[in-house]
Amino acid sequence: MTAVAHTSVEAPVTGSGPSPDPRGRRLPRGLHPMAWWIWALALATAVSRTNNPLLLFLVLAVLGYVVTARRTEAPWARGFKYYLYLALTVVAIRVVFRAVFATGITPRDHFLFSLPRLPTPDWYAGIKIGGPVSLEAALSAATDGLRLACMLCCIGAANTLANPKRALRVLPGALYELGVAVTVAISVAPQLVQSVQRVARARKLRAGRTKGMKALRGIVIPVLEDALERSLRLAAAMDSRGYGRAGTATRNSRRITGALMLSGMCGLCAGAYGLLDATAPAFLGLPAMGLGAALCVAGLRLGGRRVTRTAYRPDPWRLPEWAVAGSGVLSAVLLLSNLGYDPAQLNPTFYPLAWPALPLVPTAAILLAGAAGLLAPPPGPVQRGHAS
């Protein structure tokens, strides 16, 4: 059975990175995809530490600048606006839920409106449906939703800036059995964006209905079907070409690899618990997380020895990659360390209602993450072709 897939073929990586050419300009090239993912995940970690709306809006501004400055012309690079729409939806849902499941107001709160109160049974005690809604409650809910929205936009920025097919090259050899599943998972979102654009163009050419529920039903089903079909076609093409089919492993090596990975994951979980719980013993924090990470790396390296993979012109990791990833990691470290500022400024209260303060060190940390738009080289051109 032969699988045929249409994939994008990128231009070969040339040049020596961001060093200037004879005219003083930096040579364009594609940044290593893992650098963008490290930067985005580190920034999302920093966002998880704060509930300050001023800092959260600053994060959105930084994400918008970096995406605008360093995205390519590839189809998946046009999907950041859809993540912004999703972010607005998250904030709206959070506010609606807070208004519907009211928690009551105090005499000092600013009254906005009141919803009809629905009676609840005795076993539903403690939860009120409807009632008065205050300005403080709405702002608190909007800020909580904004934090989650910023984290979603960080992931959207990584999907926009990093080539998903190039990111698959750095998948550890021990995880080759998950290669096809990972291909489908990381390509669904970019393919979904392309499908939306194709369906919208087709409906315009056919003079179809562009608004209302009928138009929504005519768009959602073709978009989901097309995106999933293209992702499965890519996975089938990789499987037919023998992706990840190599080597054998003895029973002992499988057992040792499994034990190392299981112990490492337990260590990571214990370390995460130790960092989140201030009352946990000291060894459950960074030491447990470091030991768990070391065990996972050992398991991946041992499992990857039985897999032989070749790569044609692998993506380089040079100074710009270190700079971009380091800017995101340093931003997260500054917000996690609580050095040079009052930690209470990261999570201002709305009871009583007051304008939140803008701490200097967290602001500088977020602006430092925005330097990735300057540290990364200009994106190179993407050449599309067809491979069967």
N, C-alpha and C positions, 0 to 999 in steps of 0.2 A: 504494500500500500504506500503510495507516494504522496507526501504532503508538500504543498506548494505554498510559500509565504512571501509576501511583499515586505521587505524590511528596508530600513534606511541605512545607507552606507556612508560613513563619514569620511571626510578627506583625511589623508594620513597626517599624523601629528608631526609637525616640522618645527624647526627653530629650537632655540635653547632656553625658552621661557620668556620672562618679561624684560630681558636685557634690551636696551635701546638699539635700534638700527642706526645706520650712518646719519639719518636725518633727525635722530633724537626721539623717535617714537618707539613705543613698545610693540614687539611683534605679537600679533593676535594668535591665540591658541586656546584650545579648550582646557579648562581647569579640571583637575582630577575630580571625579564625582564624589568621592568620599570626603574631600575637603569641604564641599558644600554641605554634605550631610552632617559632618561634625560641627560645622559652624551653626547650622540651623538647630540641631538638637541641643547644643550648648546654650543657644539663645532661648530656646523653649524651656530649658532648665532654669535659666535666670528669670524668665517670666513667671514660672511656678512659685517663685519666692515672694512676689509682690502683688498687692491688690490696689496699688496707687494708680488711679486713672491717668494721671499725667505721664507716669512712666510707661503705662501700657500704650497710650497714644503715641508716645515717642518710639516705642518698639515697632508699631505699625508704620510710622514714617520711615524708620530705618529699613524695614523690609521692603517697602515700596521703592525706596531709592536704590537699594542694591539690586532688586529684580529689574528695575528699569535700566540700570546702567550696565548690567552684565548678562542679561538673558540673550539667547540666540534667536534666530528666525525659525527654529524648528517648531513643528506643530505643538509639541507638549509645552513649549515655552510661552504659550499664549493663555495658559489656564489659570494664572494667578488671580484674575478678576473673579473667577468662579469661587475660589476660596474666600475672597472678600464677601461675596454674596452669602456663602455658608456661614461666615463669621457674623454677619448681620442677623441671619436667621437664629443663630445660637443665642445672641443677646436678646432678641425679641422673645424667644421661647422662655428664657430664664425670667424675664420681667413678667410675662403672662402667668407663669406658674406661681411666682411670688404674689401676684395680685389675687389669683384665684384661691390659693391656699394661704389665706391671710393669717398673720400672726398677731394681729391687734396693734393698736397704736396707743401712745401715751399722750397726756395733755400737752406736752411740749412739742409733739410732732406736727408737721405741716400737712394738714388734711388735703387730699386731692379729690377723691371720689369714693363712692361706696357701691359695692356689688351686692346683689340679693343674697341673703344668707340662706344656705341650704341646711336643713336639720340632718344631723348624723346620728347613727345608732350608738349605743353605749360602748360596744366593742371597738368603735372608731374614735374613742375619746382621745383628746389631745390634738386632733387635726380639725381645723375649721375651714369650711368651704364658703367663700364669699365674705363680705363684710367691708369695713372701711380700709382704704389704702392710703398710706402716707407717702410723702415725697422721699423721706429717708429710706423707706423700704424699697421703693422703686429704684433709687440710686444705688443702694447696696446690691440689689439683684442685677442691675445693669453692669456694675463693676465686676461682680463674680462671673457673669457671662462674658465680659470683655476679656478677662484673663484666659478663659478657655478659648475664646476666639483668636487671641494672639498666638496661642500654642498651635492651633490649627493652621494659622497663616504661616507659622514657621515651617511646618511640614509642607505646606503648599509652596513656599519659596524654594525648599530643597527639591521638590518635584519639578519646579519650573526651571531651576538653574542647572540641575544635574541630569545628564543623559541617562535614562533608566537602563538602556541596553549596555552602556559602558559600565554602569555601576554593577551589573551582574558579573563582570569579569573578575571582580575582586572577591567574589564569594569564595569562602574557604573550601579547599578541596574535599574536606571531610563531609561537607554538606552537599555533595554533588547530587544525592538522591532527592534533595529538595529543590534542585535547580529549576526543574520545569514548573513546580508550584510557585516558586519565587518569581519566575518570569511572568506568569499570569498575574500574580498579585501586584507587582510593581508596574506592570504595563496597563492595568485596567484604567487607572486614573488618567494618564496621558491619552490613551485611546478614547476614553469617554469625552475628553475635550475635543478631540478631532471629530468624533462622531456627531457631537452637538453642532459643530461648525458645518459639517457636510449636510446634515439633515436640514439645518436652517437655510443653507443655500438652495437645496433642492426644493424646499417649500416656497421660497421666493420665486424660483423659476417657474413653478407650477401655479403661482398665484393662489396658494392655499391660505387658509385662515391662520393669522399670526397671533391672535389674542383669544383669551377665553379658555374654558375647560376643554372644549373640543380640540383646540389647537394643542393643548397640553397632552391630551391622550394620543394625538397623532405624532407627537415628538418623543415622548418618554419611551415607548415601546421600541421604535426603530433605533433610538440611541443606545439603549441597553443591549439590544440584540446585536447591533453592529460592533459595539465595543467588546463584548464578550467573545464574539466570533473571531475578531481580529486577534485577541489575546490567545485564544485557544489555537488559532492557526499558527501563531508564532511558536507556541509551546510544542505543537506537533512537528513543526519543521525542525526545531532543535532536537527533539527526540529521534526523528528519522535520520538526522546527521550524526547520531551517536553521542550526543552531549552527555558527559559524565559517565560514559561506559568504559571503564578501564579498571584493571587490577583485581586482585582478590585479597581477602583478608582472612587470617586464621581466627579460630574461635577465641583464643586468648587475647589477640589484639582487639577484637570487638569488645570483649569483656572489660579490658583495661580502659579502652576509650570511653565506653559507657559509664564506668565508675568515675573516671575523671570528670566527665561532663556533668554527671549527676551531683558529684561533690561540689563542683564549681558553681552550679546553679544554686545549691543550698547555701553556699558561702555568700553569693551575691544577694540572695534574699535576706539572709541574716544581717549582712552589712547595710542593706537598705532599711531594714527595721531599726538597726542601731542608730542610723543617721536621723531617722524621723522621730524616734522616741528618745527624749532627753533623759529619761530615767533608766535607760538600758545600760548594761555594763560597757565599759570603754572598748573592750575587745570585740564587741559586736558592731562597731562602726567601721571606720576605714580599714583596720587590720583584717576583719572578716571579708570585706569587699575586695581588698587587694589579694587575699589568698584565694578567694573564689575566682577572680579574674585570671590569676596565674594558672589555676587548675583547668579552667576552660580553654585557655590558650594551649596548654600542654595537650589536652584532649584533641583539640582541632589539629594540632601539628602531627600528633601520632596517627590520627585517622586520615589525614591528608597524604601520608606517605604511600598509601596503597593506590592513590589516584594519580594518574599521569595526565596532565593537561598542557596544551601548548597555547601560546598567545602570540599573535602577530602584532608587533609594535605596541607593547603595553603602554598604558598611560603613564607619563612621568610624574614623579613627586619631587618637586623642586621648591625653591624658596617661596614662590607665591602660594603654594599649597600650605606650607608651614605657616605663612603669615595669615592666610584666611582662617584656617582652623584655629590658630592660636588666638586670633582676635575674639572669636566666639567663646573659646574655653576661658580666656582671661576675663571676659565679661561675666561669665557664670561664676567664676571663682570670686570675683569682687563682690557679687551680690550674695554669695553663700557665706563669705567670711565675716560679714557684719563689722568690718573695720572702717573707721573713719566717719561713721554716721550712726544715727540712732535707728535700731531695727524697727522701732514703732512707726517710723516714717514710711516704711514699705507697705504697711497695712493700716492706713488711716481709718478712723471710725467716722460714721455718719450720725452718731448719736452722742452729743448734739451735732447738728449740721454745721460743717465748717469747711472752708476751702483747704484741700490737701496741700501739704508742703512738697517742694521739689528738692529732694536731697542731692547734694553735689556729686558725691562719689557714685551712686547708682546711675545718675544721669551721664556722667563721664564714661561709665562702663558700657552703657547702651550705645553711646556715640562711638565708642571704640569698636563695637561690633559692626557699626555702619561703615567703618574704614575698609571693610572687605570689598566694598564697591570700588575703592581706589587701589587696593593692594592686588586684586585679581587682574590678570591681563585681559585685554579686550577679547571678546569671544571670536573664534575663527569661523569662517563660512562653513555651512553644512551642505554637502552635496548629496542629493537623493538619487538612488538608483533602485533597481529591482533585482532581486535574487530569487531564483526558483530552486 
